[in-house]
Amino acid sequence: MSIDGKGPYMIARILQAEKVQCLSYYLAQKGVGQRQNKDFDNPYRWWGTAVMHIIGRKEYMGHMVNFKTFKKSYKDKHHKPNPEDKHLVL
């Protein structure tokens, strides 16, 4: 839809009209995400900002992104974010 020239807020309205579940509701049904214990007034409510976030991600455009995080040592349990210029996009 974005390629056809529709903006993120128009895409959000179309998804809501077609009764497509929003991401947070979908994840809550799977038992993951931040809103898994919340009640949803409208599980089909899409926000334009959520659509903008999806459109802006390289992974959703079909690319594979590697090396987003790194560890200083194999003993280190915490991942640290890698700057975008060190990501490998295939």
MDTraj code that builds the backbone (N, CA, C; nanometers):
import mdtraj as md
import numpy as np

residues = "MET SER ILE ASP GLY LYS GLY PRO TYR MET ILE ALA ARG ILE LEU GLN ALA GLU LYS VAL GLN CYS LEU SER TYR TYR LEU ALA GLN LYS GLY VAL GLY GLN ARG GLN ASN LYS ASP PHE ASP ASN PRO TYR ARG TRP TRP GLY THR ALA VAL MET HIS ILE ILE GLY ARG LYS GLU TYR MET GLY HIS MET VAL ASN PHE LYS THR PHE LYS LYS SER TYR LYS ASP LYS HIS HIS LYS PRO ASN PRO GLU ASP LYS HIS LEU VAL LEU".split()
xyz = np.array([
    [0.0829, -0.1196, 0.0000],
    [0.0000, 0.0000, 0.0000],
    [0.0868, 0.1252, 0.0000],
    [0.1986, 0.1173, 0.0691],
    [0.2892, 0.2317, 0.0721],
    [0.3463, 0.2596, -0.0666],
    [0.3780, 0.1547, -0.1387],
    [0.4309, 0.1707, -0.2741],
    [0.3252, 0.2322, -0.3662],
    [0.1986, 0.2036, -0.3393],
    [0.0905, 0.2602, -0.4199],
    [0.0638, 0.4062, -0.3875],
    [0.1373, 0.4635, -0.2900],
    [0.1235, 0.6047, -0.2590],
    [0.0364, 0.6371, -0.1403],
    [-0.0070, 0.5364, -0.0679],
    [-0.0890, 0.5618, 0.0499],
    [0.0023, 0.5936, 0.1687],
    [-0.0388, 0.6899, 0.2493],
    [0.0372, 0.7286, 0.3673],
    [0.0099, 0.6347, 0.4833],
    [0.0894, 0.6437, 0.5901],
    [0.0726, 0.5521, 0.7028],
    [-0.0620, 0.5638, 0.7730],
    [-0.1174, 0.6850, 0.7811],
    [-0.2459, 0.7008, 0.8482],
    [-0.3603, 0.6449, 0.7629],
    [-0.3483, 0.6557, 0.6317],
    [-0.4489, 0.5958, 0.5433],
    [-0.4391, 0.4431, 0.5492],
    [-0.3176, 0.3911, 0.5533],
    [-0.2983, 0.2461, 0.5661],
    [-0.3594, 0.1972, 0.6971],
    [-0.3398, 0.2739, 0.8048],
    [-0.3971, 0.2362, 0.9346],
    [-0.5496, 0.2311, 0.9268],
    [-0.6111, 0.3285, 0.8584],
    [-0.7569, 0.3280, 0.8442],
    [-0.8045, 0.2078, 0.7625],
    [-0.7299, 0.1727, 0.6581],
    [-0.7668, 0.0580, 0.5744],
    [-0.7568, -0.0712, 0.6550],
    [-0.6489, -0.0878, 0.7312],
    [-0.6324, -0.2084, 0.8127],
    [-0.7433, -0.2205, 0.9160],
    [-0.7813, -0.1070, 0.9750],
    [-0.8894, -0.1092, 1.0728],
    [-1.0224, -0.1439, 1.0072],
    [-1.0475, -0.0906, 0.8884],
    [-1.1729, -0.1187, 0.8174],
    [-1.1803, -0.2651, 0.7744],
    [-1.0648, -0.3249, 0.7432],
    [-1.0622, -0.4650, 0.7016],
    [-1.0534, -0.5616, 0.8196],
    [-1.0612, -0.5106, 0.9415],
    [-1.0605, -0.5903, 1.0648],
    [-0.9334, -0.6745, 1.0782],
    [-0.8181, -0.6129, 1.0508],
    [-0.6892, -0.6779, 1.0711],
    [-0.6469, -0.6495, 1.2150],
    [-0.6104, -0.7530, 1.2894],
    [-0.5709, -0.7347, 1.4288],
    [-0.4454, -0.6493, 1.4373],
    [-0.4423, -0.5576, 1.5359],
    [-0.3220, -0.4767, 1.5556],
    [-0.2131, -0.5652, 1.6164],
    [-0.0906, -0.5195, 1.6053],
    [0.0225, -0.6009, 1.6486],
    [0.0192, -0.6335, 1.7971],
    [-0.0146, -0.5364, 1.8805],
    [-0.0140, -0.5618, 2.0245],
    [-0.1208, -0.6647, 2.0630],
    [-0.2355, -0.6604, 1.9983],
    [-0.3392, -0.7603, 2.0260],
    [-0.2957, -0.8985, 1.9786],
    [-0.2362, -0.9040, 1.8594],
    [-0.1870, -1.0309, 1.8059],
    [-0.0833, -1.0919, 1.8995],
    [0.0119, -1.0114, 1.9451],
    [0.1146, -1.0625, 2.0367],
    [0.0553, -1.1038, 2.1705],
    [-0.0439, -1.0281, 2.2199],
    [-0.1085, -1.0631, 2.3460],
    [-0.1781, -1.1986, 2.3362],
    [-0.2362, -1.2288, 2.2210],
    [-0.3010, -1.3582, 2.2014],
    [-0.2000, -1.4718, 2.2037],
    [-0.0762, -1.4427, 2.1627],
    [0.0306, -1.5433, 2.1640],
    [0.0979, -1.5532, 2.3008],
    [0.0643, -1.4611, 2.3929],
    [0.1222, -1.4643, 2.5263],
    [0.2560, -1.3931, 2.5373],
    [0.2870, -1.3052, 2.4437],
    [0.4116, -1.2287, 2.4477],
    [0.3792, -1.0805, 2.4306],
    [0.4779, -0.9969, 2.4482],
    [0.4579, -0.8539, 2.4305],
    [0.4319, -0.7834, 2.5619],
    [0.4210, -0.6526, 2.5539],
    [0.4056, -0.5706, 2.6732],
    [0.2624, -0.5608, 2.7218],
    [0.1654, -0.5906, 2.6378],
    [0.0252, -0.5730, 2.6758],
    [-0.0487, -0.7057, 2.6881],
    [0.0212, -0.8117, 2.7256],
    [-0.0428, -0.9426, 2.7276],
    [-0.1476, -0.9575, 2.8372],
    [-0.1428, -0.8765, 2.9424],
    [-0.2408, -0.8866, 3.0501],
    [-0.3442, -0.7750, 3.0451],
    [-0.3509, -0.7026, 2.9371],
    [-0.4419, -0.5884, 2.9245],
    [-0.5655, -0.6273, 2.8444],
    [-0.6741, -0.5560, 2.8711],
    [-0.7956, -0.5723, 2.7921],
    [-0.7906, -0.4734, 2.6757],
    [-0.8423, -0.5144, 2.5624],
    [-0.8423, -0.4304, 2.4436],
    [-0.9849, -0.3860, 2.4144],
    [-1.0054, -0.2549, 2.4059],
    [-1.1366, -0.2028, 2.3677],
    [-1.1662, -0.2376, 2.2224],
    [-1.0651, -0.2192, 2.1382],
    [-1.0800, -0.2455, 1.9955],
    [-0.9536, -0.3155, 1.9470],
    [-0.9576, -0.4472, 1.9277],
    [-0.8367, -0.5188, 1.8845],
    [-0.7954, -0.4876, 1.7412],
    [-0.8779, -0.4126, 1.6693],
    [-0.8477, -0.3801, 1.5308],
    [-0.8028, -0.2353, 1.5144],
    [-0.7742, -0.1664, 1.6247],
    [-0.7347, -0.0248, 1.6209],
    [-0.5890, -0.0117, 1.5809],
    [-0.5637, 0.0414, 1.4632],
    [-0.4287, 0.0653, 1.4134],
    [-0.3964, 0.2124, 1.4264],
    [-0.2710, 0.2421, 1.4574],
    [-0.2228, 0.3787, 1.4671],
    [-0.1259, 0.4041, 1.3514],
    [-0.1287, 0.5243, 1.2996],
    [-0.0393, 0.5602, 1.1897],
    [0.1070, 0.5507, 1.2297],
    [0.1370, 0.5792, 1.3559],
    [0.2757, 0.5710, 1.4023],
    [0.3257, 0.4272, 1.4012],
    [0.2386, 0.3320, 1.4308],
    [0.2774, 0.1906, 1.4272],
    [0.3065, 0.1490, 1.2833],
    [0.2254, 0.1958, 1.1907],
    [0.2475, 0.1642, 1.0489],
    [0.3780, 0.2283, 1.0017],
    [0.4063, 0.3527, 1.0456],
    [0.5318, 0.4189, 1.0084],
    [0.6515, 0.3396, 1.0595],
    [0.6404, 0.2865, 1.1812],
    [0.7491, 0.2069, 1.2383],
    [0.7716, 0.0803, 1.1556],
    [0.6651, 0.0155, 1.1156],
    [0.6759, -0.1067, 1.0357],
    [0.7371, -0.0767, 0.8991],
    [0.6889, 0.0281, 0.8351],
    [0.7388, 0.0624, 0.7018],
    [0.8866, 0.1002, 0.7074],
    [0.9301, 0.1615, 0.8157],
    [1.0673, 0.2068, 0.8277],
    [1.1692, 0.0996, 0.8589],
    [1.1246, -0.0183, 0.8987],
    [1.2181, -0.1251, 0.9353],
    [1.2679, -0.1990, 0.8121],
    [1.3973, -0.2230, 0.8089],
    [1.4586, -0.2918, 0.6954],
    [1.4127, -0.4369, 0.6877],
    [1.3881, -0.4991, 0.8025],
    [1.3467, -0.6392, 0.8043],
    [1.2117, -0.6585, 0.7359],
    [1.1208, -0.5639, 0.7517],
    [0.9883, -0.5757, 0.6916],
    [0.9911, -0.5497, 0.5415],
    [1.1007, -0.4910, 0.4919],
    [1.1140, -0.4679, 0.3485],
    [1.1795, -0.5867, 0.2796],
    [1.2090, -0.6926, 0.3546],
    [1.2634, -0.8136, 0.2959],
    [1.4138, -0.8278, 0.3104],
    [1.4787, -0.7342, 0.3777],
    [1.6230, -0.7423, 0.3974],
    [1.6542, -0.8212, 0.5239],
    [1.7738, -0.8779, 0.5267],
    [1.8200, -0.9458, 0.6476],
    [1.9259, -0.8556, 0.7111],
    [1.9099, -0.8243, 0.8392],
    [2.0021, -0.7353, 0.9083],
    [2.0778, -0.8174, 1.0129],
    [2.2106, -0.8191, 1.0004],
    [2.2960, -0.8921, 1.0944],
    [2.3825, -0.7941, 1.1731],
    [2.4355, -0.8423, 1.2838],
    [2.5291, -0.7682, 1.3686],
    [2.4660, -0.6423, 1.4282],
    [2.3400, -0.6515, 1.4718],
    [2.2764, -0.5381, 1.5376],
    [2.3274, -0.5223, 1.6800],
    [2.3759, -0.6321, 1.7409],
    [2.4323, -0.6262, 1.8757],
    [2.5648, -0.7009, 1.8783],
    [2.6406, -0.6800, 1.9858],
    [2.7671, -0.7498, 2.0020],
    [2.7944, -0.7703, 2.1505],
    [2.8908, -0.8573, 2.1802],
    [2.9399, -0.8798, 2.3157],
    [3.0893, -0.8518, 2.3165],
    [3.1382, -0.7933, 2.4239],
    [3.2819, -0.7683, 2.4330],
    [3.3588, -0.8976, 2.4554],
    [3.2951, -0.9933, 2.5221],
    [3.3593, -1.1208, 2.5509],
    [3.2527, -1.2299, 2.5490],
    [3.2937, -1.3508, 2.5242],
    [3.1970, -1.4608, 2.5272],
    [3.1441, -1.4839, 2.6685],
    [3.2179, -1.4338, 2.7688],
    [3.1744, -1.4465, 2.9078],
    [3.0672, -1.3432, 2.9439],
    [3.0613, -1.2365, 2.8672],
    [2.9656, -1.1293, 2.8931],
    [2.8246, -1.1773, 2.8600],
    [2.7302, -1.1559, 2.9512],
    [2.5927, -1.2013, 2.9298],
    [2.5055, -1.0942, 2.8641],
    [2.5562, -0.9724, 2.8531],
    [2.4756, -0.8616, 2.8032],
    [2.5170, -0.8236, 2.6615],
    [2.4165, -0.8095, 2.5763],
    [2.4398, -0.7632, 2.4389],
    [2.4396, -0.6117, 2.4378],
    [2.5272, -0.5539, 2.3593],
    [2.5331, -0.4098, 2.3439],
    [2.4967, -0.3754, 2.1996],
    [2.4232, -0.2663, 2.1798],
    [2.3843, -0.2314, 2.0425],
    [2.5049, -0.1880, 1.9596],
    [2.5056, -0.2304, 1.8363],
    [2.6081, -0.1930, 1.7406],
    [2.5614, -0.0706, 1.6632],
    [2.6472, 0.0246, 1.6296],
    [2.6005, 0.1384, 1.5476],
    [2.5532, 0.0902, 1.4106],
    [2.4631, 0.1663, 1.3509],
    [2.4031, 0.1240, 1.2236],
    [2.5045, 0.1077, 1.1120],
    [2.6151, 0.1805, 1.1166],
    [2.7143, 0.1665, 1.0107],
    [2.7898, 0.0337, 1.0177],
    [2.7769, -0.0381, 1.1314],
    [2.8404, -0.1692, 1.1447],
    [2.7430, -0.2839, 1.1196],
    [2.6152, -0.2524, 1.0920],
    [2.5190, -0.3561, 1.0575],
    [2.5502, -0.4097, 0.9196],
    [2.5233, -0.5357, 0.8999],
    [2.5376, -0.5973, 0.7681],
    [2.3978, -0.6242, 0.7146],
    [2.3624, -0.5545, 0.6078],
    [2.2277, -0.5665, 0.5495],
    [2.2388, -0.6449, 0.4197],
    [2.1689, -0.7584, 0.4140],
    [2.1694, -0.8433, 0.2939],
    [2.0333, -0.8422, 0.2278],
])
top = md.Topology()
chain = top.add_chain()
for i, resn in enumerate(residues, 1):
    res = top.add_residue(resn, chain, resSeq=i)
    for name in ("N", "CA", "C"):
        top.add_atom(name, md.element.get_by_symbol(name[0]), res)
traj = md.Trajectory(xyz[None], top)
